[in-house]
Amino acid sequence: MNGRRAWVSVDGEPRLGTVVRYSYAPKTGAPLLAVELDDPVGDTDEVVVNPQIDDVLFESEA
């Protein structure tokens, strides 16, 4: 999963980034992805998303 390109939502706007970590929430076991943004938004250069709940679109690996 690391290194995959993904579109994520930041403040309602789609942003492209790279998955840098994949882990699970300790209490619920939900999957979590840390995505480093190509173009930081303000002081946010990395976001953590739950791909089961949050909008995440992976680029195809053609």
N, CA, C and O atoms as a printed pandas DataFrame, in Angstrom:
     atom_number atom_name residue_name chain_id  residue_number  x_coord  y_coord  z_coord
0              1         N          MET        A               1    0.829   -1.189    0.000
1              2        CA          MET        A               1    0.000    0.000    0.000
2              3         C          MET        A               1    0.877    1.257    0.000
3              4         O          MET        A               1    0.523    2.266   -0.611
4              5         N          ASN        A               2    2.018    1.190    0.687
5              6        CA          ASN        A               2    2.913    2.353    0.701
6              7         C          ASN        A               2    3.358    2.685   -0.711
7              8         O          ASN        A               2    3.643    1.796   -1.514
8              9         N          GLY        A               3    3.413    3.963   -0.999
9             10        CA          GLY        A               3    3.855    4.417   -2.303
10            11         C          GLY        A               3    2.728    4.583   -3.305
11            12         O          GLY        A               3    2.935    5.167   -4.369
12            13         N          ARG        A               4    1.543    4.085   -2.993
13            14        CA          ARG        A               4    0.410    4.252   -3.914
14            15         C          ARG        A               4   -0.016    5.700   -3.956
15            16         O          ARG        A               4    0.030    6.401   -2.945
16            17         N          ARG        A               5   -0.430    6.144   -5.125
17            18        CA          ARG        A               5   -0.925    7.508   -5.301
18            19         C          ARG        A               5   -2.416    7.516   -4.998
19            20         O          ARG        A               5   -3.144    6.623   -5.433
20            21         N          ALA        A               6   -2.873    8.518   -4.257
21            22        CA          ALA        A               6   -4.269    8.566   -3.850
22            23         C          ALA        A               6   -4.772   10.002   -3.810
23            24         O          ALA        A               6   -4.047   10.925   -3.441
24            25         N          TRP        A               7   -6.022   10.163   -4.196
25            26        CA          TRP        A               7   -6.719   11.422   -4.036
26            27         C          TRP        A               7   -7.481   11.362   -2.725
27            28         O          TRP        A               7   -8.194   10.393   -2.463
28            29         N          VAL        A               8   -7.334   12.399   -1.891
29            30        CA          VAL        A               8   -8.045   12.484   -0.613
30            31         C          VAL        A               8   -8.713   13.848   -0.524
31            32         O          VAL        A               8   -8.352   14.771   -1.253
32            33         N          SER        A               9   -9.673   13.970    0.359
33            34        CA          SER        A               9  -10.364   15.234    0.553
34            35         C          SER        A               9   -9.742   15.988    1.727
35            36         O          SER        A               9   -9.586   15.442    2.820
36            37         N          VAL        A              10   -9.390   17.252    1.481
37            38        CA          VAL        A              10   -8.874   18.129    2.534
38            39         C          VAL        A              10   -9.726   19.390    2.507
39            40         O          VAL        A              10   -9.715   20.130    1.524
40            41         N          ASP        A              11  -10.457   19.632    3.573
41            42        CA          ASP        A              11  -11.389   20.764    3.646
42            43         C          ASP        A              11  -12.351   20.759    2.469
43            44         O          ASP        A              11  -12.690   21.814    1.933
44            45         N          GLY        A              12  -12.794   19.564    2.064
45            46        CA          GLY        A              12  -13.756   19.438    0.983
46            47         C          GLY        A              12  -13.184   19.528   -0.420
47            48         O          GLY        A              12  -13.928   19.437   -1.396
48            49         N          GLU        A              13  -11.876   19.704   -0.539
49            50        CA          GLU        A              13  -11.220   19.814   -1.836
50            51         C          GLU        A              13  -10.378   18.570   -2.106
51            52         O          GLU        A              13   -9.688   18.092   -1.206
52            53         N          PRO        A              14  -10.422   18.039   -3.324
53            54        CA          PRO        A              14   -9.590   16.868   -3.641
54            55         C          PRO        A              14   -8.110   17.243   -3.719
55            56         O          PRO        A              14   -7.744   18.248   -4.328
56            57         N          ARG        A              15   -7.276   16.426   -3.100
57            58        CA          ARG        A              15   -5.820   16.649   -3.103
58            59         C          ARG        A              15   -5.124   15.341   -3.433
59            60         O          ARG        A              15   -5.523   14.278   -2.957
60            61         N          LEU        A              16   -4.077   15.423   -4.253
61            62        CA          LEU        A              16   -3.306   14.248   -4.634
62            63         C          LEU        A              16   -2.121   14.084   -3.695
63            64         O          LEU        A              16   -1.483   15.060   -3.299
64            65         N          GLY        A              17   -1.837   12.832   -3.344
65            66        CA          GLY        A              17   -0.706   12.564   -2.468
66            67         C          GLY        A              17   -0.242   11.129   -2.599
67            68         O          GLY        A              17   -0.719   10.374   -3.446
68            69         N          THR        A              18    0.701   10.769   -1.740
69            70        CA          THR        A              18    1.295    9.436   -1.738
70            71         C          THR        A              18    1.109    8.804   -0.368
71            72         O          THR        A              18    1.364    9.432    0.659
72            73         N          VAL        A              19    0.660    7.547   -0.365
73            74        CA          VAL        A              19    0.500    6.820    0.901
74            75         C          VAL        A              19    1.894    6.538    1.468
75            76         O          VAL        A              19    2.728    5.915    0.812
76            77         N          VAL        A              20    2.132    7.006    2.695
77            78        CA          VAL        A              20    3.444    6.820    3.309
78            79         C          VAL        A              20    3.405    5.824    4.473
79            80         O          VAL        A              20    4.441    5.285    4.862
80            81         N          ARG        A              21    2.206    5.576    5.032
81            82        CA          ARG        A              21    2.066    4.597    6.112
82            83         C          ARG        A              21    0.679    3.974    6.053
83            84         O          ARG        A              21   -0.295    4.614    5.656
84            85         N          TYR        A              22    0.616    2.719    6.457
85            86        CA          TYR        A              22   -0.646    1.986    6.558
86            87         C          TYR        A              22   -0.673    1.347    7.931
87            88         O          TYR        A              22    0.257    0.632    8.304
88            89         N          SER        A              23   -1.727    1.598    8.682
89            90        CA          SER        A              23   -1.813    1.012   10.020
90            91         C          SER        A              23   -3.276    0.797   10.372
91            92         O          SER        A              23   -4.160    0.953    9.530
92            93         N          TYR        A              24   -3.521    0.437   11.623
93            94        CA          TYR        A              24   -4.880    0.189   12.112
94            95         C          TYR        A              24   -5.103    0.980   13.384
95            96         O          TYR        A              24   -4.185    1.165   14.183
96            97         N          ALA        A              25   -6.338    1.449   13.569
97            98        CA          ALA        A              25   -6.700    2.148   14.801
98            99         C          ALA        A              25   -6.648    1.144   15.955
99           100         O          ALA        A              25   -7.182    0.042   15.832
100          101         N          PRO        A              26   -6.014    1.509   17.075
101          102        CA          PRO        A              26   -5.829    0.563   18.170
102          103         C          PRO        A              26   -7.131    0.010   18.763
103          104         O          PRO        A              26   -7.207   -1.184   19.052
104          105         N          LYS        A              27   -8.139    0.838   18.948
105          106        CA          LYS        A              27   -9.361    0.385   19.614
106          107         C          LYS        A              27  -10.322   -0.336   18.678
107          108         O          LYS        A              27  -10.933   -1.334   19.060
108          109         N          THR        A              28  -10.459    0.168   17.446
109          110        CA          THR        A              28  -11.475   -0.374   16.549
110          111         C          THR        A              28  -10.923   -1.320   15.492
111          112         O          THR        A              28  -11.668   -2.112   14.914
112          113         N          GLY        A              29   -9.627   -1.241   15.238
113          114        CA          GLY        A              29   -9.032   -2.067   14.197
114          115         C          GLY        A              29   -9.291   -1.539   12.797
115          116         O          GLY        A              29   -8.994   -2.219   11.815
116          117         N          ALA        A              30   -9.845   -0.327   12.691
117          118        CA          ALA        A              30  -10.127    0.277   11.387
118          119         C          ALA        A              30   -8.821    0.599   10.662
119          120         O          ALA        A              30   -7.855    1.034   11.289
120          121         N          PRO        A              31   -8.786    0.389    9.361
121          122        CA          PRO        A              31   -7.569    0.705    8.611
122          123         C          PRO        A              31   -7.353    2.216    8.533
123          124         O          PRO        A              31   -8.307    2.984    8.415
124          125         N          LEU        A              32   -6.095    2.627    8.598
125          126        CA          LEU        A              32   -5.735    4.040    8.499
126          127         C          LEU        A              32   -4.611    4.202    7.487
127          128         O          LEU        A              32   -3.672    3.407    7.452
128          129         N          LEU        A              33   -4.718    5.237    6.668
129          130        CA          LEU        A              33   -3.668    5.562    5.706
130          131         C          LEU        A              33   -3.146    6.957    5.994
131          132         O          LEU        A              33   -3.930    7.893    6.149
132          133         N          ALA        A              34   -1.832    7.109    6.068
133          134        CA          ALA        A              34   -1.215    8.428    6.155
134          135         C          ALA        A              34   -0.817    8.800    4.734
135          136         O          ALA        A              34   -0.045    8.091    4.088
136          137         N          VAL        A              35   -1.353    9.924    4.251
137          138        CA          VAL        A              35   -1.110   10.370    2.878
138          139         C          VAL        A              35   -0.352   11.694    2.918
139          140         O          VAL        A              35   -0.828   12.681    3.479
140          141         N          GLU        A              36    0.835   11.695    2.313
141          142        CA          GLU        A              36    1.632   12.914    2.202
142          143         C          GLU        A              36    1.171   13.651    0.952
143          144         O          GLU        A              36    1.223   13.113   -0.154
144          145         N          LEU        A              37    0.717   14.892    1.140
145          146        CA          LEU        A              37    0.168   15.671    0.038
146          147         C          LEU        A              37    1.256   16.223   -0.862
147          148         O          LEU        A              37    2.316   16.639   -0.395
148          149         N          ASP        A              38    0.981   16.222   -2.166
149          150        CA          ASP        A              38    1.921   16.820   -3.123
150          151         C          ASP        A              38    2.022   18.324   -2.914
151          152         O          ASP        A              38    3.114   18.891   -2.941
152          153         N          ASP        A              39    0.875   18.965   -2.706
153          154        CA          ASP        A              39    0.814   20.404   -2.469
154          155         C          ASP        A              39    0.176   20.639   -1.110
155          156         O          ASP        A              39   -1.043   20.532   -0.973
156          157         N          PRO        A              40    0.991   20.962   -0.093
157          158        CA          PRO        A              40    0.436   21.182    1.247
158          159         C          PRO        A              40   -0.658   22.247    1.246
159          160         O          PRO        A              40   -0.640   23.180    0.444
160          161         N          VAL        A              41   -1.598   22.086    2.152
161          162        CA          VAL        A              41   -2.687   23.037    2.327
162          163         C          VAL        A              41   -2.438   23.759    3.639
163          164         O          VAL        A              41   -2.603   23.181    4.713
164          165         N          GLY        A              42   -2.040   25.019    3.554
165          166        CA          GLY        A              42   -1.679   25.748    4.771
166          167         C          GLY        A              42   -0.486   25.077    5.410
167          168         O          GLY        A              42    0.560   24.929    4.778
168          169         N          ASP        A              43   -0.633   24.663    6.675
169          170        CA          ASP        A              43    0.460   23.970    7.360
170          171         C          ASP        A              43    0.241   22.456    7.378
171          172         O          ASP        A              43    0.941   21.736    8.090
172          173         N          THR        A              44   -0.733   21.969    6.594
173          174        CA          THR        A              44   -1.028   20.535    6.529
174          175         C          THR        A              44   -0.314   19.901    5.345
175          176         O          THR        A              44   -0.641   20.176    4.190
176          177         N          ASP        A              45    0.666   19.048    5.640
177          178        CA          ASP        A              45    1.384   18.371    4.554
178          179         C          ASP        A              45    1.115   16.867    4.541
179          180         O          ASP        A              45    1.547   16.162    3.629
180          181         N          GLU        A              46    0.384   16.370    5.579
181          182        CA          GLU        A              46    0.058   14.952    5.665
182          183         C          GLU        A              46   -1.295   14.800    6.350
183          184         O          GLU        A              46   -1.579   15.475    7.340
184          185         N          VAL        A              47   -2.126   13.910    5.818
185          186        CA          VAL        A              47   -3.420   13.642    6.425
186          187         C          VAL        A              47   -3.556   12.144    6.682
187          188         O          VAL        A              47   -2.968   11.325    5.975
188          189         N          VAL        A              48   -4.335   11.798    7.696
189          190        CA          VAL        A              48   -4.624   10.398    8.001
190          191         C          VAL        A              48   -6.096   10.166    7.692
191          192         O          VAL        A              48   -6.965   10.889    8.179
192          193         N          VAL        A              49   -6.367    9.150    6.878
193          194        CA          VAL        A              49   -7.738    8.861    6.466
194          195         C          VAL        A              49   -8.077    7.398    6.722
195          196         O          VAL        A              49   -7.199    6.536    6.754
196          197         N          ASN        A              50   -9.353    7.142    6.900
197          198        CA          ASN        A              50   -9.874    5.786    6.994
198          199         C          ASN        A              50  -10.536    5.499    5.652
199          200         O          ASN        A              50  -11.595    6.059    5.370
200          201         N          PRO        A              51   -9.949    4.648    4.818
201          202        CA          PRO        A              51  -10.500    4.419    3.484
202          203         C          PRO        A              51  -11.886    3.777    3.478
203          204         O          PRO        A              51  -12.549    3.768    2.442
204          205         N          GLN        A              52  -12.338    3.238    4.620
205          206        CA          GLN        A              52  -13.675    2.668    4.696
206          207         C          GLN        A              52  -14.735    3.742    4.904
207          208         O          GLN        A              52  -15.913    3.517    4.625
208          209         N          ILE        A              53  -14.320    4.908    5.392
209          210        CA          ILE        A              53  -15.266    5.983    5.703
210          211         C          ILE        A              53  -14.991    7.229    4.861
211          212         O          ILE        A              53  -15.917    7.811    4.296
212          213         N          ASP        A              54  -13.733    7.639    4.775
213          214        CA          ASP        A              54  -13.361    8.868    4.077
214          215         C          ASP        A              54  -13.281    8.637    2.569
215          216         O          ASP        A              54  -13.098    7.512    2.103
216          217         N          ASP        A              55  -13.423    9.726    1.822
217          218        CA          ASP        A              55  -13.293    9.652    0.371
218          219         C          ASP        A              55  -11.829    9.484   -0.005
219          220         O          ASP        A              55  -11.012   10.376    0.222
220          221         N          VAL        A              56  -11.505    8.329   -0.582
221          222        CA          VAL        A              56  -10.152    8.042   -1.049
222          223         C          VAL        A              56  -10.269    7.393   -2.429
223          224         O          VAL        A              56  -11.000    6.418   -2.601
224          225         N          LEU        A              57   -9.554    7.932   -3.400
225          226        CA          LEU        A              57   -9.561    7.369   -4.746
226          227         C          LEU        A              57   -8.131    7.082   -5.138
227          228         O          LEU        A              57   -7.309    7.995   -5.212
228          229         N          PHE        A              58   -7.824    5.814   -5.390
229          230        CA          PHE        A              58   -6.466    5.418   -5.775
230          231         C          PHE        A              58   -6.296    5.547   -7.272
231          232         O          PHE        A              58   -7.196    5.205   -8.040
232          233         N          GLU        A              59   -5.125    6.049   -7.693
233          234        CA          GLU        A              59   -4.826    6.108   -9.105
234          235         C          GLU        A              59   -4.526    4.691   -9.592
235          236         O          GLU        A              59   -3.979    3.874   -8.851
236          237         N          SER        A              60   -4.882    4.415  -10.818
237          238        CA          SER        A              60   -4.640    3.075  -11.358
238          239         C          SER        A              60   -3.150    2.857  -11.590
239          240         O          SER        A              60   -2.399    3.792  -11.865
240          241         N          GLU        A              61   -2.752    1.613  -11.473
241          242        CA          GLU        A              61   -1.348    1.239  -11.679
242          243         C          GLU        A              61   -1.234    0.568  -13.032
243          244         O          GLU        A              61   -1.098   -0.652  -13.118
244          245         N          ALA        A              62   -1.288    1.358  -14.081
245          246        CA          ALA        A              62   -1.278    0.817  -15.435
246          247         C          ALA        A              62    0.067    0.302  -15.861
247          248         O          ALA        A              62    0.215   -0.183  -16.983
